[in-house]
Amino acid sequence: MRHQDHPPSLSGTSARKVNPEQWFDQLPLLAAQFLAEHHRPLVTVSYAQSVDGSIATRNREQLRLSGHQSMVVTHRIRAVCDAIVIGITTLLIDNPLLTVRLADGPNPQPIVLDSQLRIPLQARLLERTDLGCWVACTEKGDPERVSAVENQGAMVIRCRHDRQGRVDLPHLLQQLGERGVSSLMVEGGGQVISSFIEARLADQMIITIAPRLVGGLPVLDRPAVRNGALLHLTAVTYQPCEPDLILWAQPQWQDP
């Protein structure tokens, strides 16, 4: 891969617009530098929404929004990231494989946020033979259930719990960094995306906007910021990807 000597920094205040093609070449070096500085992976949040901000139907049915070319971009993001994470709700609804099929490159390490270890033992992620799934739960995980999941070839990562009893994301990212994961793609669903944004652990946003009106569930299931803080998207780049539009941006929080 081609690397620039001075890739753009996501950790500073002078965010630069992203050239999408250069981003794919720069990410490995940028992520390695980010891991060395912050001791956690660089987090890219990527998802598709309709024009009215919906990511799913109101009854949480699977909703195909991205066109083919946008899906190719999504798979290129998968291929360049070390790992990809989804929530247990997405797994229960979609039962995905999280592999790279529409682009060249390796499959990312699949990770499931599953505080209570609800993952079905027949989930397709547990049947993969190339990469064993990593399942992140809280330290309160039932030992028998942990053993059952591990017997299916998965690795259970025990994390502290947050105030809501969910996996503590900073602790998880710390453990991922210790395992050498320098770049992480957050693909969904809405609860997981909301959690990463609320925890201010989103470094790059890549949002596919499809020309559809759905009237369904929004990507954020709760306020993204609290206590009067503001969240802006900076260094915005728009990538036409017919019939969709892909927005590349970096989140910037402003406290009162």
N, C-alpha and C positions, 0 to 999 in steps of 0.2 A: 504494500500500500504506500501511497505517497503521503508524506508528512511535511507540513510547513515548519520552519525553525521556530516560529513564535505563534502557536495556535491561540485563538481567542480564549480569554479567561472567563469562566462563569462565576468565579468567586469574588471578583472585584466589582467596583461600582460602575466601571465604564464598559457596559455591555455593548457588544458589536453585533450588527446584523449577521445572520448566518447565511452563507451560500450553501444550499442543501447538498450539492454535489461535493463540495469541499468538506462539509461536515462529516460525511461518511469516511473520508480519508483521514480526517484529523482526529476522530473520536478516540481511537486506541491510545494515541499519545496524550491527548487531553485528559482522558479518563485516568491514565496512569499517574499523571501529574496531580490530578485532583485527589486520587486515593492517597498519595504520599503526603499531601497537605492536610486533608480533612479526615483521613483514616476511615473513610466510608466510600461506597461507590458513587459515581456521578449518576444522578437519577434523571431519566428521560420519561416524561409522562406522554403517552401517545394514545389517542382514541379518535373515534369517528362520531360525529353528531349531525343531526339534521340542521337546517337553517334556523329552526325554532329551538335548538338546543337539546333535542331529545336524543338519548342514546339507546333507549329501549321502549317497548310499548308499555302501557300502564299496567298490564298484568305480567310484566317482566318477560315476555316472550322474546326469543332471539330475533334481532332486527338487522338485516343486512343493509348497510348504508353505503359503504365505499364502493366505487367503481373499480374496474380491474386495475387500472393504472395506479390508483391510490393504494390498492392492496399490495401491489408490487413494492411501493415505497415502504409500506408497513413491514413487509417481509425483509426488505433490505435493512430496516432498523433492527429487526430481530437478529439478523445475521451478524451485525456489527457489534451488538451488545453481548456482554458475557452471560447475562442472566435475564430472565423475564419473569414477572410476578403477576399473578391474578389472585382474586379473593375466592373464598370457598363458594360464595353465591354464584359467581360466574362459572365455576367448575360444575356445580350442581345443575345449572341451566344449560350450559353449552357443551360440557364434557369435551373440552378441546385437547389437541395434542401439543399445540404451541411450537410446532416445527417450522422450518424454513422450506417452503415449497415453490414460491414464485420468484425466487432470486437465488443467486449463487452465494455460498457461504455456509458456515457451520450452524448447527442448531444451538440456541442459547440454553443455559441451564434453567429448567423449569422450576419455579418456586410457587407454592400455594400458601397464602395467609389463611390459616385455619385454627383459630384460637382454641376451639373445643374439639379438634380432631374429628370433624364430621365427614371427612373425605371417604367416599365409598371405596371399598377394597377392590371393586371392579372398575374403577375410574381408568380411562384410557391412559392418563399420565402415569399410572402405576404399572401399565403394561408395556411401556416403552423399554426397549433393550439397549438403546444408545446412551441414554442419560437417565440415571435414577432421579426421580422427583425429590425435591427438598420440600418438606412440609414444616411451616413455622407455626408453632403453638405456644401457649403460655406455659409457665413452669407448673401450672396446676393440671396439666394433661394427665389423664388416667394412665398409669403404667401399663396395664393390660392392653389398652388401645394403642399406646405408643408401640408396644411390641408387635401388635397385629399389623400396623402400618409399616413398620420396619421389615417385617417378614415378607412384605410385598416388594421389597427392594428399595423403598424410600429411605431418605435420611430425615429424621425428625430434629428440627432445630428448636430448642427450648429457649424462650425469651421471657423477660419480665413482662408483666401486664401493665397496661396504662390505667387511667382512672375509670375507664368504661369496661375494664376486664379484657380488653383486646390485646393483641400482640403489640408490644412497645416498639414502634418503628425505629427510633434511634438505636435501641439495643440490637435489633435485627440487622440493621445496616452495619453496625460495628462488627458483628459476627461475620457478615458477608465479606467485609473488607479484610478481616483476619484470614478468610478462606481464599483471598486473592481475587475476589470479584471487584473489578474496577468500574464497570458500567452496568446499570440496571435499567431495564425497560419496564415501565408500569403500564399495563394494557387494560386494566379494568378489574372489576366493574366500578360503578359510581361510588360505592362506599370506600373502596380502596383508594381511588383517585382523590376523593374528598379528604381522606385521612392523610395522604402524603402532602396535599396542599395545606391542610390545616396545621400540620407539623412543620411546615416550611422546609420540606425535604424534596421539593421539585426544583430541578436545576434547568431543565429544558422542557418546553412544551411543544408538541407537534400535534396539531388538531386538524383532522380532515373534516371539512364542512361539505355535506352533500346537499344538493338542491332539492330537498324534500321537506314537506311539512308533515309532522307526525302527531304532535300533541301528546307525546308520551312522557317518560320519566327523564328529568334533567340529569346532567352529569354530576352536579353537586347535590348531595342529599342533605346538606346543612350549610350554614354560613361558612365561607372559606376563611374569613378573618373575624377576629373578635376584639372587643375593647377599643373600638374606634379606629383600628388599624385599617389601612387601605392596601389593596393588592392590584398592581398594574402589570400589564404585559409590556415588556420593553424589547428593543431590538427586533421589531416585528418584520418578518419577511413573508410575502404571499407567493406561494408556488402554484400556478395553474396546473391542474391535473385533471383534464376533462373526463367527466363533467363536473368534477369536484374542485375545491380550492383547499390547499393545505396551508395552514398558518403555522409558522415557526416563530417562537418567541421565548423570552426568558422572563420568569416571574420576578417581580420586585415588590417587596413588602415595605410599607411606610407606616411607622408607628406614630401616634399623635404626640 
